[in-house]
Amino acid sequence: SSGINAEYGDGMDILSMRQATEFAREWCLSGRGPLIVEAQTYRYHGHSVTELGTTYRSDEEVKRMMKKHDPIVHFLCQTVSANLITEAEAQEIEAECDREVEQIHEQVMKEPGPELSEAYTHVYINPPPNFKIRGCEPKQYIVPRDA
């Protein structure tokens, strides 16, 4: 045991995570020391683009998890069930979010990407002298520029 206390939160439930993080904040601000927040989640995709996550679970499982345990859908259902919003309002919120995400995506895709030399700018506050970070290509190192 590390001697550090922990709080669990269902990472697939927005209200559960809000409660867990509020507890953690109060705990830490009270001077009782550090606290680890464990958020159990379900990863819809594989670990990388080369590993799709289909070798150890079925497509049906992933679809079922997305349908029954998606945090955003679950939260909207909770707010409708609690009569905080109507079903129509929930659908409009979802549609508005979809439109906003699409608009931002289109805008970002038109922008030029950052220069490779900027890839690690502002990653570390005070990097040690001669500190190197492996770049995007094997055996390529990028030295953070001076702040």
FENFENFEN-V368342 format. One line per field, one symbol per residue. ss: DSSP state (A for helix, B for strand, O for the rest). psi: psi as a letter, one per 40 degrees, with the letter a starting at -180 (. if undefined). A space follows every 10 residues. Layout:
ss: ???
psi: ???
This chain:
ss: OOOOBBBBBB OOOAAAAAAA AAAAAAAAAO OOOOBBBBBB OOOOOOOBOO BOOOOOOOAA AAAAAAAAAO AAAAAAAAAA AOOOOOAAAA AAAAAAAAAA AAAAAAAAAA OOOOOAAAOO OOOOOOOOOO OBBBOOOOOO BBBOOOO
psi: heehiihihh eehddddddd ddddddddde eeaihhhhhh ihhdiadide heeedeiidd dddddddeeh dddddddddd defdiidddd dddddddddd dddddddddd iiiiideede hfdidgiiif hihhadiheh ihhhii.
